[in-house]
Amino acid sequence: MSVSWLLRFGAVCGVVLGLSTGVPALFEAFTGETTATSFVIGVGAAFGTPALTALHLRQAAAAGRFGAVAFAVNVIGLGLFAGVAFALNLVLFYLDDAVVERLLDGPTNAAVLGSAAVFVIGTVMFSVSMLRARVFPWLPAAGYGVMFTLLALLAPLPDTPWTSVVHVLAGGCLIWLCASVWSSEQAATRPSGAMTATAGTRLAGRA
């Protein structure tokens, strides 16, 4: 498995995650939370780790040691928060409010808050690493830190139109970053492809 494949795979996963974060939020702004939108958001969280890996690989040389530490913290936090997102959208969503309140009064609440805290710290660190490395456009790099932090802070609260706005902007920033990974990888492989095509044409002409 080549690094190029990991970059492309991660970029595609990031676009899927961005869409699964933003598109359901657009519907929820008008319909409120539904079974369909909760399912898409809950399952979409699974695509976060490959996307984050691709972002890190793209900037690893420029980000240095701080970038590596930021990636490590962010990927652990992302794994924890993906579990929280799955539980909130595909488990707690179907329970009565009274049951959810009793559940969150126990150790589960500490686990949710701890997971969110690690995710926020890692997200801010990785956003700073992207801004320092200057490999990605600054706007989505900064937006990644701001919007995904707000997303984590708003997750346990009742949904409002502002929640939908944050989801849409977070998804848009991630799609932008992953599109940058894809386009960079395309540009890196295009010259070799062109040389291969030229060589093939010359061989065909000689034959």
C-alpha positions as CSV (number, residue, x, y, z in Angstrom):
1,M,0.0,0.0,0.0
2,S,1.6,3.2,-1.2
3,V,1.5,6.6,0.5
4,S,-0.2,8.0,-2.6
5,W,-3.0,5.5,-2.2
6,L,-3.4,6.5,1.5
7,L,-3.6,10.1,0.5
8,R,-6.2,9.5,-2.1
9,F,-8.2,7.2,0.1
10,G,-8.0,9.6,3.0
11,A,-9.1,12.5,0.8
12,V,-12.2,10.6,-0.4
13,C,-13.0,9.6,3.2
14,G,-12.7,13.3,4.2
15,V,-15.1,14.4,1.6
16,V,-17.6,11.7,2.7
17,L,-17.2,12.8,6.3
18,G,-17.7,16.4,5.3
19,L,-20.8,15.6,3.4
20,S,-22.2,13.4,6.1
21,T,-21.6,16.3,8.6
22,G,-22.9,19.1,6.5
23,V,-25.7,17.8,4.4
24,P,-27.9,16.3,7.2
25,A,-27.5,19.6,9.1
26,L,-29.0,21.4,6.2
27,F,-32.1,19.2,6.4
28,E,-32.2,19.4,10.2
29,A,-32.3,23.2,10.0
30,F,-35.8,22.8,8.6
31,T,-37.0,19.4,9.8
32,G,-35.2,19.0,13.1
33,E,-33.3,15.8,14.0
34,T,-34.6,12.8,12.2
35,T,-33.8,9.1,12.1
36,A,-32.2,9.4,8.7
37,T,-30.0,12.4,9.5
38,S,-28.9,10.9,12.8
39,F,-28.0,7.7,11.0
40,V,-25.9,9.5,8.4
41,I,-24.0,11.7,11.0
42,G,-23.4,8.7,13.3
43,V,-22.0,6.4,10.6
44,G,-20.1,9.2,8.9
45,A,-17.9,9.6,11.9
46,A,-16.1,6.4,10.9
47,F,-14.4,8.1,8.0
48,G,-12.6,10.6,10.2
49,T,-9.4,8.7,11.0
50,P,-8.4,8.0,7.3
51,A,-9.1,11.7,6.5
52,L,-7.0,13.0,9.3
53,T,-4.2,10.6,8.4
54,A,-4.2,11.9,4.8
55,L,-4.0,15.5,6.1
56,H,-1.1,14.6,8.4
57,L,0.8,12.8,5.6
58,R,0.4,15.7,3.3
59,Q,2.0,18.2,5.7
60,A,4.2,15.8,7.8
61,A,7.5,17.1,6.4
62,A,6.6,20.8,7.0
63,A,4.8,20.3,10.3
64,G,7.7,18.7,12.1
65,R,7.6,17.2,15.6
66,F,4.8,19.5,16.8
67,G,2.7,18.3,13.8
68,A,3.3,14.7,14.7
69,V,2.3,15.2,18.3
70,A,-0.8,17.2,17.2
71,F,-1.8,14.4,14.9
72,A,-1.4,11.8,17.7
73,V,-3.6,13.8,20.1
74,N,-6.1,14.6,17.4
75,V,-6.4,11.0,16.1
76,I,-7.0,9.7,19.7
77,G,-9.5,12.4,20.4
78,L,-11.2,11.8,17.1
79,G,-11.5,8.0,17.8
80,L,-13.1,8.8,21.2
81,F,-15.4,11.5,19.8
82,A,-16.5,9.3,16.9
83,G,-17.7,6.8,19.5
84,V,-19.6,9.6,21.2
85,A,-21.2,10.7,17.9
86,F,-22.2,7.2,17.1
87,A,-23.8,6.7,20.6
88,L,-25.6,10.1,20.5
89,N,-27.0,9.7,17.0
90,L,-27.6,5.9,16.9
91,V,-28.3,4.9,20.5
92,L,-29.4,7.7,22.7
93,F,-31.5,9.2,20.0
94,Y,-33.9,6.3,20.3
95,L,-34.2,6.3,24.1
96,D,-36.7,8.3,26.2
97,D,-35.5,11.6,27.5
98,A,-35.8,10.4,31.1
99,V,-33.6,7.4,30.4
100,V,-31.0,9.6,28.7
101,E,-30.9,11.9,31.6
102,R,-30.4,9.1,34.1
103,L,-27.7,7.6,31.9
104,L,-25.8,10.9,31.6
105,D,-26.0,11.4,35.3
106,G,-23.6,8.5,35.8
107,P,-20.0,7.7,34.6
108,T,-21.2,8.0,31.0
109,N,-21.3,11.8,31.3
110,A,-17.7,11.9,32.5
111,A,-16.6,9.7,29.6
112,V,-18.5,11.9,27.1
113,L,-17.0,15.1,28.5
114,G,-13.5,13.6,28.7
115,S,-13.7,12.4,25.1
116,A,-14.9,15.8,24.0
117,A,-12.0,17.5,25.9
118,V,-9.3,15.3,24.2
119,F,-10.9,15.9,20.8
120,V,-11.0,19.6,21.3
121,I,-7.4,19.8,22.5
122,G,-6.2,17.6,19.5
123,T,-8.3,19.6,17.1
124,V,-6.9,22.9,18.1
125,M,-3.3,21.5,18.1
126,F,-3.7,20.1,14.6
127,S,-5.3,23.3,13.3
128,V,-2.3,25.2,14.7
129,S,0.1,22.7,13.1
130,M,-1.6,23.3,9.7
131,L,-1.4,27.0,10.1
132,R,2.3,26.8,11.0
133,A,3.2,24.4,8.2
134,R,1.4,26.5,5.6
135,V,0.8,23.6,3.4
136,F,-3.0,24.0,3.3
137,P,-5.0,27.2,2.7
138,W,-5.2,29.2,5.9
139,L,-9.0,29.6,5.9
140,P,-10.0,25.9,6.1
141,A,-7.0,25.2,8.3
142,A,-8.2,27.8,10.8
143,G,-11.9,26.8,10.3
144,Y,-11.0,23.2,11.1
145,G,-9.9,24.2,14.6
146,V,-12.8,26.6,15.2
147,M,-15.7,24.7,13.7
148,F,-14.9,21.2,15.0
149,T,-14.3,22.6,18.5
150,L,-17.7,24.3,18.4
151,L,-19.2,21.1,17.0
152,A,-17.8,19.1,20.0
153,L,-19.0,21.7,22.5
154,L,-22.5,21.8,21.0
155,A,-22.9,18.0,20.7
156,P,-24.5,17.4,24.1
157,L,-26.8,20.4,23.8
158,P,-30.3,20.5,22.1
159,D,-30.1,21.2,18.4
160,T,-30.7,24.8,17.2
161,P,-30.2,26.5,13.8
162,W,-26.8,27.5,14.9
163,T,-25.9,23.9,15.4
164,S,-26.7,23.3,11.8
165,V,-24.6,26.2,10.7
166,V,-21.6,24.9,12.6
167,H,-22.0,21.4,11.1
168,V,-22.2,22.9,7.6
169,L,-19.1,25.0,8.0
170,A,-17.2,22.2,9.7
171,G,-18.0,19.9,6.8
172,G,-17.1,22.6,4.3
173,C,-13.7,23.2,5.9
174,L,-12.9,19.4,5.9
175,I,-14.0,19.0,2.2
176,W,-11.8,22.0,1.3
177,L,-8.8,20.5,3.1
178,C,-9.2,17.1,1.5
179,A,-9.8,18.5,-1.9
180,S,-6.4,20.2,-1.5
181,V,-4.8,16.8,-0.6
182,W,-6.4,15.3,-3.7
183,S,-5.4,18.1,-6.1
184,S,-1.8,18.1,-4.7
185,E,-1.5,14.4,-5.2
186,Q,-2.9,14.7,-8.8
187,A,-0.4,17.4,-9.6
188,A,2.5,15.2,-8.1
189,T,1.6,12.2,-10.3
190,R,0.7,14.0,-13.5
191,P,4.2,14.6,-14.9
192,S,5.1,10.9,-14.6
193,G,1.9,10.0,-16.3
194,A,2.6,12.4,-19.1
195,M,6.1,11.0,-19.5
196,T,4.7,7.5,-19.7
197,A,2.2,8.5,-22.3
198,T,4.9,10.2,-24.4
199,A,7.2,7.2,-24.2
200,G,4.3,4.9,-25.3
201,T,3.5,7.2,-28.3
202,R,7.1,7.1,-29.4
203,L,7.4,3.3,-29.1
204,A,4.2,3.0,-31.1
205,G,5.5,5.3,-33.8
206,R,8.7,3.3,-34.1
207,A,6.8,0.1,-34.4
